Amino acid sequence: MEKITLKNRLKVARAEKDLSQEDLANLVGVTRQTISSIETGQYCPSALLAFLLAKKLEKPIEQLFFLEGDEK
């Protein structure tokens, strides 16, 4: 069975809004390190944080986060 992982396009969406990691972190109430860890796949955000990020970046959550290894 293939491992399913959560991937994201947070860095691209953040760049489209011309936001630094620090800017985005302040908008959603987390640290810059948390944003960095999410972008690099080292940290999987809670559902609440994922929805907050999508809202602040004005993107549907499915455009920011997606499953890899879920080809069935």
N, C-alpha and C positions, 0 to 999 in steps of 0.2 A: 504494500500500500504506500502510495506516494505521500510524503509529508506536505501538508498544506500550511502555507505561511501568509501572514498579512503583509502586503507591500503598500507603498504609498508614493504619491506624486507631490508631496508636501513642499519640497524644495522648489519645484517648478512653479507651483501655484503661488508660493511666497514671493518668488522673483517677479512673477507677473504683476503683483501688487506693489512691487518695489519695497518690500518689507525685509528688514534684517531678522535674524533669529530672535534677537532681543525684542524688537518691535512686536513680533507675533506672540512671543512669550508673555509680554505685558498685556496684550489684548485678551488673552485667555487665562491669565493668572497662574502661569507656571514659570519655571526658570528657563533661561536660554539653553542650558544643558539638556533639559527635557526635550525641547524642540530638536536639538541636534541628535539626541538619541533616537527619537522617532524617525527623523529623516534617514539615519543610517541603518535603521532596522534593529537597533539594539534594545529598543523599548517598544512595547505594544501598548498604545494608549487605551484608556477606558473608553467605553461607548460614549460617555458624557463628554470627555475631552475630544474625541473624534468628531462628534457633532458640533461642538463649539468651534473647533478649527474650521470645519466646513462652512459654518455660518459666517465666521469672521472673514474667511477668504472668498465668500460668495460663490461657493461651488457645491454642487450636489455631492453628498458623501461618497457616492460610488465613483466620482471622478477623482477623489483624493485617495481613497483606500480601496484595495482590491485583493482578492485571494490569488495566490500563485500555487499551482499544483492541484487545482480544482477543475480539471478538464472534463470531468464526467458530466 
